[in-house]
Amino acid sequence: MPDRPVTLTLWSDLSCPWATLALHTLHAEAERLDVELLVDHRAFPLELFNRMATPKHIIDSEIVAIGGRLPELGWRLWHAPDATYPVTMLPAMEAVQAAKDPAVGGLAGSDQLDTALRRAFLVESRCVSIPAVVLEAADTCPLVDTDALARAIAEGRGRAEVYRDWEEARRTSVQGSPTLFGADATPLHNPGARYHWSKDVPPPEGGFPVLEEYSRDWAAALLGVQG
């Protein structure tokens, strides 16, 4: 077992179900193997790459494909009024970056906040575009100082980091959301998932994602555990 915390870098969009699946696997395997895990979250903001909000029907189809095969995730389709669906994930991703400040939460607190915001979106159907919702999620994170985070949000901290990550991802080997980097700096894109689209055109015009198989074997190797 590693004798010190294992730090992994994850590039992702907070709305991405595939990234949330990878994080769930990492945390579950770290707990099972008794490995202390730190996740350094880097933003892969799909809305900046695509110049538009990620369509709800795309996310819905991925939730069904993943959640139907792995019901232990506890995900739900959006069940709040459609008018409250988040049009942007930037405020949530900015808060995760701002929380890295040791005065707010550090890497561990930032990861706790990321997990809480993903739960708010994928399980509780909460509009994580709203600062008040972000701070309510922070209240559930023991390692996050919510008052310090509120001040950071008011000062716009985290936004420059999200844009920095976007620019860096465009220049480097980051393949998409999620892309993980371990100690050897080898990129691992959407690990463990074998899937295809039933048609070349995604919904609503065409097909759906089909998750053929999901393996958790990749996580132990990234955590430095053999076998």
BATOR-143025 format. One record per atom (N, C-alpha, C): z negated, y, x; residue in three letters. Coordinates in steps of 0.1 Angstrom, whole numbers, padded with zeros to 4 digits, always signed. Last residue first. Example, Ala and Ser with C-alpha at 12.3 -4.5 7.8 and 13.67 -1.06 7.14 Angstrom:
BATOR-143025
-0071-0022+0128SER -0071-0011+0137SER -0079+0000+0129SER -0078-0057+0132ALA -0078-0045+0123ALA -0078-0033+0132ALA 
This chain:
BATOR-143025
+0083-0059-0026GLY +0082-0070-0035GLY +0076-0067-0049GLY +0065-0032-0012GLN +0074-0043-0010GLN +0072-0054-0020GLN +0062+0002-0019VAL +0056-0011-0021VAL +0066-0022-0020VAL +0070+0028-0019GLY +0067+0022-0007GLY +0060+0009-0007GLY +0081+0038-0042LEU +0067+0041-0040LEU +0061+0034-0027LEU +0106+0028-0041LEU +0104+0042-0039LEU +0090+0046-0036LEU +0100+0001-0047ALA +0106+0005-0034ALA +0104+0020-0031ALA +0091+0004-0074ALA +0082-0001-0063ALA +0087+0003-0049ALA +0114+0013-0088ALA +0103+0022-0086ALA +0093+0017-0075ALA +0134-0007-0091TRP +0136+0004-0081TRP +0124+0012-0078TRP +0126-0023-0112ASP +0124-0028-0099ASP +0126-0017-0088ASP +0130-0019-0139ARG +0120-0011-0132ARG +0118-0014-0117ARG +0161-0019-0157SER +0152-0025-0147SER +0142-0015-0141SER +0178-0023-0186TYR +0170-0014-0179TYR +0160-0022-0170TYR +0211-0026-0200GLU +0199-0032-0193GLU +0191-0021-0187GLU +0227-0012-0218GLU +0229-0026-0216GLU +0217-0033-0210GLU +0228+0012-0240LEU +0220+0008-0229LEU +0220-0007-0228LEU +0254+0031-0249VAL +0249+0018-0251VAL +0241+0014-0239VAL +0261+0062-0265PRO +0256+0055-0253PRO +0250+0041-0257PRO +0290+0063-0287PHE +0275+0064-0285PHE +0272+0057-0271PHE +0321+0081-0295GLY +0312+0070-0293GLY +0297+0073-0291GLY +0331+0109-0312GLY +0334+0096-0307GLY +0323+0087-0307GLY +0322+0134-0323GLU +0336+0130-0325GLU +0339+0115-0321GLU +0296+0141-0317PRO +0298+0134-0330PRO +0313+0130-0332PRO +0294+0116-0291PRO +0293+0120-0305PRO +0293+0135-0306PRO +0320+0115-0265PRO +0307+0114-0270PRO +0306+0118-0285PRO +0348+0096-0258VAL +0344+0108-0263VAL +0330+0107-0269VAL +0352+0069-0251ASP +0353+0079-0241ASP +0347+0093-0245ASP +0328+0048-0267LYS +0341+0054-0266LYS +0341+0065-0256LYS +0304+0039-0259SER +0312+0030-0267SER +0326+0035-0269SER +0294+0043-0225TRP +0297+0049-0238TRP +0306+0040-0246TRP +0269+0022-0209HIS +0282+0028-0211HIS +0283+0035-0224HIS +0244+0014-0184TYR +0248+0017-0198TYR +0263+0022-0197TYR +0216+0006-0168ARG +0230+0002-0168ARG +0235+0004-0183ARG +0191+0021-0149ALA +0198+0020-0162ALA +0212+0016-0160ALA +0179+0023-0124GLY +0175+0012-0133GLY +0183+0010-0146GLY +0182+0058-0120PRO +0179+0045-0115PRO +0175+0035-0126PRO +0198+0083-0119ASN +0196+0075-0131ASN +0192+0061-0128ASN +0205+0081-0084HIS +0208+0088-0097HIS +0206+0078-0109HIS +0191+0089-0055LEU +0191+0077-0065LEU +0193+0084-0079LEU +0198+0098-0022PRO +0198+0101-0036PRO +0199+0089-0045PRO +0176+0095+0006THR +0188+0089-0001THR +0187+0092-0016THR +0154+0103+0020ALA +0163+0114+0015ALA +0176+0108+0009ALA +0134+0086+0026ASP +0146+0085+0035ASP +0157+0095+0030ASP +0115+0091+0006ALA +0112+0095+0020ALA +0124+0095+0029ALA +0136+0098-0022GLY +0124+0093-0016GLY +0123+0098-0002GLY +0149+0116-0049PHE +0149+0114-0035PHE +0136+0109-0030PHE +0167+0112-0079LEU +0155+0111-0072LEU +0157+0110-0057LEU +0181+0128-0106THR +0184+0123-0093THR +0171+0124-0085THR +0187+0123-0142PRO +0178+0126-0130PRO +0184+0121-0117PRO +0211+0147-0137SER +0198+0146-0142SER +0196+0131-0148SER +0231+0146-0107GLY +0229+0149-0121GLY +0214+0147-0125GLY +0234+0144-0080GLN +0245+0139-0088GLN +0243+0143-0103GLN +0231+0163-0051VAL +0224+0160-0064VAL +0235+0156-0075VAL +0240+0169-0026SER +0243+0156-0032SER +0236+0153-0044SER +0249+0205-0030THR +0244+0193-0023THR +0247+0180-0030THR +0256+0227-0044ARG +0261+0226-0030ARG +0258+0213-0024ARG +0243+0226-0068ARG +0258+0228-0068ARG +0264+0225-0054ARG +0216+0226-0061ALA +0222+0214-0066ALA +0237+0215-0067ALA +0213+0253-0054GLU +0213+0243-0044GLU +0219+0230-0048GLU +0215+0266-0079GLU +0225+0269-0068GLU +0225+0258-0057GLU +0193+0255-0091TRP +0207+0253-0097TRP +0217+0256-0086TRP +0172+0264-0075ASP +0175+0249-0076ASP +0189+0247-0081ASP +0174+0291-0080ARG +0176+0286-0067ARG +0179+0272-0067ARG +0167+0291-0107TYR +0181+0295-0103TYR +0184+0291-0089TYR +0141+0282-0105VAL +0150+0275-0113VAL +0165+0278-0109VAL +0130+0303-0089GLU +0130+0289-0084GLU +0140+0281-0092GLU +0131+0325-0106ALA +0139+0325-0094ALA +0140+0311-0088ALA +0112+0316-0126ARG +0126+0318-0129ARG +0135+0318-0117ARG +0087+0315-0115GLY +0093+0303-0118GLY +0108+0304-0121GLY +0073+0345-0130ARG +0073+0335-0119ARG +0079+0322-0124ARG +0070+0365-0149GLY +0084+0359-0146GLY +0085+0350-0135GLY +0046+0374-0156GLU +0052+0380-0144GLU +0066+0375-0141GLU +0040+0356-0176ALA +0041+0371-0179ALA +0048+0378-0168ALA +0036+0333-0162ILE +0048+0334-0171ILE +0050+0349-0174ILE +0013+0339-0148ALA +0025+0336-0140ALA +0038+0338-0149ALA -0005+0342-0169ARG -0002+0353-0160ARG +0011+0351-0153ARG -0005+0315-0177ALA -0001+0326-0187ALA +0003+0339-0179ALA -0015+0302-0155LEU -0002+0300-0159LEU +0004+0311-0168LEU -0041+0312-0156ALA -0033+0315-0145ALA -0018+0313-0148ALA -0049+0300-0181ASP -0049+0314-0179ASP -0040+0319-0167ASP -0047+0272-0174THR -0038+0278-0184THR -0038+0294-0183THR -0045+0254-0147ASP -0053+0266-0152ASP -0044+0274-0161ASP -0042+0220-0148VAL -0035+0232-0149VAL -0045+0243-0154VAL -0054+0195-0148LEU -0052+0201-0135LEU -0046+0215-0136LEU -0055+0187-0175PRO -0068+0190-0168PRO -0066+0197-0155PRO -0036+0197-0200CYS -0035+0192-0186CYS -0047+0196-0178CYS -0035+0208-0225THR -0038+0194-0224THR -0038+0188-0210THR -0027+0234-0220ASP -0041+0232-0224ASP -0045+0217-0223ASP +0000+0232-0217ALA -0008+0233-0205ALA -0023+0231-0208ALA +0007+0232-0244ALA +0009+0220-0236ALA +0000+0220-0224ALA +0001+0259-0249GLU -0006+0248-0256GLU -0005+0235-0249GLU +0021+0270-0232LEU +0007+0272-0229LEU -0002+0262-0236LEU +0044+0263-0246VAL +0042+0259-0232VAL +0027+0260-0228VAL +0039+0277-0270VAL +0039+0262-0270VAL +0038+0256-0256VAL +0041+0303-0261ALA +0028+0298-0267ALA +0028+0283-0267ALA +0068+0305-0252PRO +0057+0305-0243PRO +0044+0300-0248PRO +0092+0283-0265ILE +0083+0294-0268ILE +0071+0293-0259ILE +0107+0261-0260SER +0113+0274-0255SER +0103+0285-0257SER +0097+0239-0272VAL +0091+0242-0259VAL +0098+0254-0252VAL +0089+0232-0302CYS +0099+0241-0296CYS +0093+0246-0282CYS +0082+0198-0308ARG +0078+0211-0306ARG +0088+0220-0298ARG +0082+0169-0314SER +0092+0179-0319SER +0087+0193-0319SER +0066+0150-0302GLU +0059+0159-0312GLU +0069+0169-0318GLU +0083+0136-0285VAL +0074+0129-0294VAL +0070+0138-0306VAL +0099+0153-0270LEU +0105+0140-0274LEU +0096+0133-0284LEU +0083+0178-0266PHE +0097+0178-0271PHE +0101+0164-0277PHE +0058+0169-0258ALA +0059+0179-0268ALA +0073+0179-0275ALA +0066+0153-0236ARG +0060+0147-0248ARG +0061+0157-0260ARG +0075+0173-0219ARG +0084+0163-0223ARG +0079+0156-0236ARG +0051+0187-0215LEU +0062+0193-0222LEU +0073+0183-0227LEU +0036+0168-0201ALA +0031+0173-0214ALA +0042+0179-0222ALA +0051+0165-0178THR +0049+0153-0187THR +0045+0158-0201THR +0048+0190-0167ASP +0061+0185-0170ASP +0060+0174-0180ASP +0021+0191-0163LEU +0027+0200-0173LEU +0040+0195-0177LEU +0018+0172-0143GLN +0011+0170-0155GLN +0017+0179-0166GLN +0033+0184-0123ASP +0038+0172-0129ASP +0031+0169-0142ASP +0016+0206-0118SER +0030+0208-0122SER +0036+0196-0129SER -0006+0193-0108GLY -0007+0200-0121GLY +0007+0203-0126GLY +0005+0183-0084ALA -0001+0174-0094ALA -0002+0181-0108ALA +0012+0207-0070LEU +0022+0197-0074LEU +0017+0188-0085LEU -0008+0233-0086GLY -0003+0226-0075GLY +0007+0215-0080GLY -0020+0251-0104GLY -0021+0236-0106GLY -0017+0228-0094GLY -0025+0278-0097VAL -0022+0274-0111VAL -0024+0259-0113VAL -0029+0280-0071ALA -0038+0287-0079ALA -0036+0284-0094ALA -0007+0266-0060PRO -0021+0260-0060PRO -0031+0267-0069PRO +0022+0266-0079ASP +0013+0274-0072ASP -0001+0268-0072ASP +0035+0250-0098LYS +0033+0245-0084LYS +0024+0253-0076LYS +0038+0264-0121ALA +0026+0256-0120ALA +0024+0250-0106ALA +0064+0274-0119ALA +0053+0283-0117ALA +0040+0276-0114ALA +0078+0251-0126GLN +0079+0256-0112GLN +0067+0265-0109GLN +0071+0249-0152VAL +0068+0238-0143VAL +0068+0242-0129VAL +0081+0273-0162ALA +0066+0271-0162ALA +0063+0260-0153ALA +0108+0268-0160GLU +0102+0279-0152GLU +0087+0277-0151GLU +0111+0248-0180MET +0113+0245-0166MET +0108+0255-0156MET +0105+0264-0202ALA +0097+0252-0199ALA +0098+0248-0184ALA +0126+0284-0202PRO +0112+0288-0201PRO +0102+0276-0197PRO +0150+0266-0203LEU +0146+0274-0191LEU +0132+0278-0191LEU +0159+0253-0224MET +0148+0247-0217MET +0143+0255-0205MET +0169+0266-0256THR +0169+0267-0242THR +0157+0259-0236THR +0166+0261-0282VAL +0180+0264-0278VAL +0181+0265-0263VAL +0146+0237-0299PRO +0148+0246-0287PRO +0162+0248-0283PRO +0145+0239-0334TYR +0149+0231-0323TYR +0151+0240-0311TYR +0138+0252-0357THR +0128+0253-0346THR +0133+0245-0334THR +0157+0246-0376ALA +0157+0259-0371ALA +0147+0261-0359ALA +0151+0220-0384ASP +0162+0222-0374ASP +0162+0236-0368ASP +0116+0212-0386PRO +0128+0219-0391PRO +0138+0222-0380PRO +0109+0181-0369ALA +0105+0194-0373ALA +0118+0201-0379ALA +0119+0158-0358HIS +0114+0157-0372HIS +0108+0171-0377HIS +0141+0143-0337TRP +0135+0156-0340TRP +0131+0156-0355TRP +0131+0109-0331LEU +0141+0119-0333LEU +0134+0132-0338LEU +0106+0100-0307ARG +0110+0101-0321ARG +0122+0111-0321ARG +0091+0076-0284TRP +0099+0088-0288TRP +0103+0088-0302TRP +0076+0056-0273GLY +0070+0064-0284GLY +0078+0076-0288GLY +0080+0037-0254LEU +0080+0051-0250LEU +0075+0060-0261LEU +0082+0013-0265GLU +0069+0016-0260GLU +0068+0031-0255GLU +0108+0007-0272PRO +0100+0014-0282PRO +0086+0019-0276PRO +0135+0005-0258LEU +0121+0006-0251LEU +0112+0014-0261LEU +0157+0005-0274ARG +0155-0006-0265ARG +0141-0007-0259ARG +0153+0029-0288GLY +0155+0017-0295GLY +0153+0004-0287GLY +0152+0048-0267GLY +0140+0045-0275GLY +0141+0032-0283GLY +0179+0048-0258ILE +0168+0044-0249ILE +0156+0040-0257ILE +0194+0054-0281ALA +0198+0043-0272ALA +0187+0038-0263ALA +0180+0075-0292VAL +0182+0063-0300VAL +0185+0051-0290VAL +0183+0094-0272ILE +0170+0090-0276ILE +0171+0077-0284ILE +0211+0097-0271GLU +0204+0091-0260GLU +0190+0087-0263GLU +0215+0109-0296SER +0222+0096-0293SER +0215+0089-0282SER +0201+0134-0292ASP +0197+0124-0303ASP +0203+0110-0300ASP +0216+0146-0272ILE +0202+0142-0269ILE +0198+0131-0279ILE +0240+0150-0288ILE +0240+0142-0275ILE +0226+0137-0272ILE +0231+0166-0308HIS +0236+0153-0312HIS +0237+0144-0299HIS +0223+0190-0296LYS +0213+0182-0301LYS +0218+0167-0304LYS +0239+0200-0265PRO +0240+0197-0279PRO +0229+0187-0284PRO +0224+0222-0243THR +0228+0208-0245THR +0228+0204-0259THR +0239+0255-0244ALA +0227+0246-0247ALA +0232+0231-0248ALA +0261+0264-0217MET +0258+0262-0232MET +0246+0254-0233MET +0271+0261-0192ARG +0272+0274-0198ARG +0270+0273-0213ARG +0266+0239-0177ASN +0275+0237-0187ASN +0278+0250-0195ASN +0247+0248-0158PHE +0259+0241-0153PHE +0270+0241-0164PHE +0228+0258-0175LEU +0234+0267-0166LEU +0247+0261-0160LEU +0220+0236-0190GLU +0226+0247-0197GLU +0232+0258-0188GLU +0209+0219-0171LEU +0222+0216-0177LEU +0228+0228-0184LEU +0193+0225-0143PRO +0194+0231-0156PRO +0207+0229-0162PRO +0173+0209-0126PHE +0188+0206-0127PHE +0191+0212-0141PHE +0146+0218-0106ALA +0153+0220-0118ALA +0168+0217-0117ALA +0122+0195-0093ARG +0133+0205-0090ARG +0142+0206-0103ARG +0090+0185-0087HIS +0100+0187-0097HIS +0110+0198-0093HIS +0075+0162-0069ASP +0080+0176-0067ASP +0092+0178-0076ASP +0049+0142-0077VAL +0063+0144-0080VAL +0066+0159-0078VAL +0028+0119-0062LEU +0031+0133-0064LEU +0046+0135-0066LEU +0007+0091-0067LEU +0020+0097-0067LEU +0020+0112-0069LEU -0011+0066-0053GLU -0012+0080-0057GLU +0002+0086-0056GLU -0010+0033-0066VAL -0004+0043-0057VAL -0006+0057-0062VAL -0015+0010-0081ASP -0026+0018-0075ASP -0021+0026-0064ASP +0004-0002-0095LEU +0003-0006-0081LEU -0008+0001-0074LEU +0001+0010-0120ARG +0000-0005-0119ARG -0002-0009-0105ARG +0006+0036-0114GLU -0007+0032-0119GLU -0009+0017-0117GLU +0033+0034-0106ALA +0023+0040-0096ALA +0009+0036-0101ALA +0045+0025-0129GLU +0044+0017-0118GLU +0034+0021-0108GLU +0041+0048-0146ALA +0035+0035-0150ALA +0034+0026-0138ALA +0055+0068-0132HIS +0041+0069-0134HIS +0034+0056-0137HIS +0082+0056-0132LEU +0075+0060-0119LEU +0060+0060-0121LEU +0087+0055-0160THR +0087+0043-0151THR +0079+0045-0138THR +0086+0082-0167HIS +0077+0072-0173HIS +0076+0060-0165HIS +0108+0091-0151LEU +0094+0096-0148LEU +0084+0086-0154LEU +0129+0078-0164ALA +0126+0076-0150ALA +0112+0080-0146ALA +0127+0090-0190LEU +0125+0075-0188LEU +0122+0072-0173LEU +0133+0116-0184THR +0120+0113-0189THR +0117+0098-0188THR +0160+0113-0176ALA +0150+0117-0166ALA +0136+0114-0171ALA +0171+0105-0201TRP +0171+0096-0189TRP +0161+0100-0178TRP +0166+0128-0217PRO +0159+0115-0220PRO +0159+0106-0208PRO +0163+0161-0207CYS +0171+0149-0205CYS +0163+0136-0207CYS +0150+0185-0209SER +0154+0179-0221SER +0161+0165-0220SER +0146+0192-0182LEU +0134+0188-0190LEU +0138+0182-0203LEU +0167+0179-0158ASP +0166+0189-0169ASP +0155+0184-0178ASP +0159+0173-0123SER +0162+0169-0137SER +0162+0182-0146SER +0151+0158-0093TRP +0159+0168-0099TRP +0162+0164-0114TRP +0122+0150-0076LEU +0130+0146-0088LEU +0138+0159-0093LEU +0108+0136-0048THR +0115+0148-0053THR +0124+0143-0065THR +0076+0122-0041LEU +0090+0120-0044LEU +0096+0133-0050LEU +0050+0113-0021THR +0057+0124-0027THR +0071+0122-0029THR +0022+0094-0022VAL +0036+0093-0020VAL +0042+0105-0028VAL -0009+0099-0004PRO +0000+0101-0016PRO +0014+0100-0012PRO -0016+0072+0019ARG -0017+0086+0015ARG -0008+0088+0003ARG -0011+0046+0025ASP -0025+0051+0027ASP -0027+0066+0024ASP +0007+0023+0004PRO +0006+0036+0012PRO -0008+0041+0013PRO +0000-0012+0008MET +0000+0000+0000MET +0000+0013+0009MET 
